[in-house]
Amino acid sequence: MVIASLPGPGECLRPGPAVDSEHPAVTERARSLIDPSDDDVTNAVRLYYWTRDQIRYNPYALDISIEGLRASTTLAQGEAWCVPKAILLAALCRAAGIPARLGYADVRNHLSTARMRQAMRTDVFYFHGYTSIYLKDRWVKATPAFNIELCEKFGLKPLDFNGLEDSLYHAFDLAGNRHMEYLNDRGEYLEPPVDEMLRLFGEHYPGMMSGQSGNGDTALGRANWEEDVDREVGLS
């Protein structure tokens, strides 16, 4: 499903309930990372790498609610899954005066743990999140999900971003094995489509959601992602 009319650059500078780019913590973080004397491309790249590596990827921290997805929440927690990390990057960009919107796609993703595979019962990740940033009069896609330490553990090449080209999916790992496969575009939005996400996750991941809806108390949420990653790659 692709939405018919995408929000334009002007709309994508405004704060929203989840992309709370006017929150003091978000604006302060953006100011600390950008240089007003540099162009938007340079500053967007800075914001991307900070979000990618300083906010640790944790798919167990699943809270599909406005509060749980909010940029300021992710900033305070210091970890999140792909959707709120992309929301945080969008909020930082908007706080820096750079238009940004939220993009989603369904992908087949091989970065997982035994616990995730048991809970999800599939390797298809619905609503994989990325950020679409307006730079040099065009929209460029950036995916800040996997921090560099996680990539090193799983043998993945970190996903880089230069502000000029789309940076979306790790198609192969460093050994040449298939890692991520694009399946379906779900469009780009000003704010996350929470109701549709809850509906789809409940339909496809009933074992993971455990009957919960947007409160973060899921079958995965009570487990330790870092410990499970170490077991997955043979470090413990």
N, C-alpha and C positions, 0 to 999 in steps of 0.2 A: 504494500500500500504506500503510495507517494501522495502527499498532500498537494492540492492543485495550486494553491497560491502561497508562496513562501514569504515570510516577513522580510521587509527590506532593511537596509542599513540603519535608517533613522529609528525604526522601531526597536532595533537590536542594540540600542544604547541605553534603553530604559531598564530600571530594576524591576523585579517581579517577586512573587512569593517565594520561589526557590532560588532563582538567580538574584539574590539580594545584594546587588552590587553597591548599594548605598550603606550597607552595614558598616559601622566604624572599623571593625576588624578587617573586613575585606578591603576597604579603601586604604587603610593603613598598610596592609600587606602589599597592595598594588603599588603604592607610592614608594615603598622600600625597594621594590624590584626594578622599576622602570627608570629611565633617564629621560627627562623631558626634552633634552637636546637631541635625542636619537629619534629615528623614524619609527612608524608603527610596526614595521616588519621586525626590526631589531628588538623592540620591546615585547612584541607578541612571542618571539622565540624565547626571551628570558622568562616570561610567564609560563610558557609551556614546560620548559625544563624544570622550573621550580615545582610546578604541580606534579609532573611525572615522578620526580625523585624524592621530594620532601613529604609528599602525601603518599603513604604506603598503600599499595593495592591490597585489599582484603575483601574478597567476594563473600565471606561469611557475614560481614557487617551489612546485612540486607534489611533495609528499612524503607519500604516504598510508601512514604508519606511525605508531605511537603516539609515537615520539620526534619525528617530523616535525610531528605535529599538536599536540604538547604545548603548553600555555599558556606555560610558562616558556621553551620554545624560541622561540616567536613573540615573546615579550617581548625576548629577547636579540637576535633578528635584526632587529626593527624593521620587518618587512614580511612579508606572507603573503597567501594567497588567502582567499576568503570563509569556508571551513570553519574553519581555525585562528583567524581573527579572531573568529568567533563563539564558539569554544572559549575564547579568552582573555577575552572579555567575560563569559562564564559563570563562569570561574574568579575573575575580579575580583569579581563579584557575590557568589559563595559566600564568598570571603575577607572580604567586607564584611558577611556575615550575611544576604544576600539570596538566597533560593532561585532557582536558574536551571537550565534544561535546554537541550538542543541540538535545534534543529529543522531539517528538511530538506524541500526541494521541488524538483521539476524545473521549470525555467523556460526560455523562449526569450529569449535575451539578445542585444541588438545592440551591446553594448559589447565590442569585440574589435579585433584587429589582423590584418593580412594573414597573419602567421605563425601565429596561432591558428586562423584559418579553414582554412588549409592543413593544419594538424596535426589539428584536430578533425573536419573534414569535415561539420560540422553547427553550427547556432546554438542547439541545445538543451544547456543546462547541467544535468546530472544532479547531484542532491545539492547544490543551492545551499544554503548554510548561513546560518542565522539563530540568534538567541538568544531563548529564551522566559523571561521574568522574572516572578516572582510578586510583584505589587504591589497593595496594597489588596484583598487576597483574590481576585485573579483573575490569570490568566496573560496577559501582554502581550508581543507579538512585536517584536523589534528587530533590524535588519540593519545591522551596522557595517562593511560590506564596502568601499564606495567612499569613499576620502578626498576631502576637499573640493577639493584641487588637481586630482585626476583628473576630478571632475565638471565643473570649470570648463573643462578642456581639451576634454572631449567635449560640452559644452553641455548638461549635465544639472543639474537642480535637486538639490542635496544632500538626502539622505534624513534628515529630522529625526526626533527622538524626544522625546515629552513625558512618557513614563512612564505615560500613561493610555490611549493608543490604539495599535493595532498600526502598526508602521512596517516595511513589508515590501519592496515592489518599486517601482522607478521605471517606472510604466506608460508615460509619455511623456517625451520630452526637452523642452527649453525651446522648441523650434521646433514642438512639437505632434506630432512623429513618434513612432510606436510604438517603445518602447525595450525593455520587458521584459513578458513575458506568462506568467502562471502556468499551469502545465500539470497538475501532479500533486503531491499531498501525500505525503511519505514518513514523516511522523510525528515524534515528539519523543522524545529519549533522554537518559539520564544520561551516556553516553559515546558517542563516534562509532562507528558500525557499520562498522569498517574492512574486514572481510572482504567485506561486501556492496558497499561502495564500490569496492574493488579489482576485484571481479567485474564490476560494471557499467561501470566506466571501461575495463577491458580489452575488454569487449564492444563498447562504443560509440565508444571513442577509441583504436583500436589504433595509429594513426599517431602519436598524441601520447605514448602510454605506451612505445612502442618496445621492448616486451618486458620492461620493468622492472616491479618490484612493490614499491613502498614504500621506495625508497632515494633518491628525489629526482633521479636521473639520467635525465631524460626528454628528449625532443626539444626541448621548450620550455625546460627548465631551464638549458641552456647559452647561451641568448639573453638579450638585455637588454630587459626590458619597457619601461622608460622611453624608451629610444631608439626602440623600435617604436611607442609611443604618439605620440611627436612626429612620426614619419613619417606615421602614420595621420591625424593632424589637420592636417598640413601645416606643422609647425613646424621641420622639418629636411628 
